Amino acid sequence: MARQNYHFTSESVSEGHPDKVCDRISDEIVDLIYKEARKQGIDPWTVRIAAETLATTNRVVIAGEVRVPKTLLKIDKNGNEVINPSRFRSAARRAIKDIGYEQDGFHWKKAKIDVLLHSQSADIAQGVDNAADSKGAEGAGDQGIMFGYACNETPDLMPAPIYYAHKMLELLAKARKSGEGDAGKLGPDAKSQVTVRYENGKPKEVTSIVLSTQHMDASWDSKKVREVVEPYIREAMGDLPISDDCVWHVNPTGKFVIGGPDGDAGLTGRKIVVDTYGGAAPHGGGAFSGKDTTKVDRSAAYASRYLAKNIVAAKLADKCTIQLSYAIGVAQPLSIYVDTHGTGKIKDAVLETIIAKSMDLSPTGIRTHLDLNKPIYAKTAAYGHFGRKAGRDGSFSWEKTDLVKKLKEAVKAL
């Protein structure tokens, strides 16, 4: 039987964290290509994107392979079609500006941006465009394992520690960008950590809070930073009590003025546990940002979360982990695994059969069911890909619970 009384900790990072800056730029590339395809009347199913970003002091490097509309190409001196870097540079600058970097060591206007994108490998393309196991359908963009998770600890069916670690940073970012009081003097770079005490398997109270946040006033000390941020942290915790003896560490090393890529280099895909469940559930081998949705690292992770969330929302389990596995160039998953951690109302093996019939889990099926061929990914780059509100623009469609009725009917038919 799983432990019922314990402490669990998760961390989050802000949109201005160096790695998150890179995730954001990579996802802006994804959105740019999808937008341009739609604008030019090009089938968005045909685009391919794998964009990686590195950021350091006033320098950004964007690399990877893509298949893009001709409007994003130019003719080089040898008469070959190559990537035109100008639109990609502009997308990166807009992202850096929106995050809030106008510092000497990292400035949206002054940073040098190198675009090293090139055309997708023909060897990869042949397997993705035509799956080995399904004539005319897409194959998975890579091999790998993907996990989805949901639990009834919070309104969005997320584990409490990561849910609240995200929320405090979101509130602080909102206050910073609006120039609200002294919060307007905070910088974009920040990290949070929340420890929750569980009693009888349920979140009971917060027992430790860690926050390190950049501030632009060099005269501030840790005491001043806590004075500024504590009201937002308490608001973020909502109905989850902060214990009377909660341990607080706010800027425990003291001054934090030099931040972002000027303070520490960033890379796409280094915060994958922050992107998912804060360590409360397994994570597959791949990152999400910078990838189109033929890459099952992304789309199948979204599908796994969608299925797990709908199982919990249907009250078929209090918590649920789902694993899917794929082979490159093969459409259908090699395996489906469900674990309801002893909380399921029906057998896990039966749930595996039900979800296999409830949704086509090929890349084509996932992209169709969740309507993923849209420019909706820049907003996923910070504060988690899961536990977010589905948007009218189609963003976070994997957070919908529109499969609940179908799952319940399938159970009744057993």
Disulfide bonds with the S-S distance in Angstrom:
none
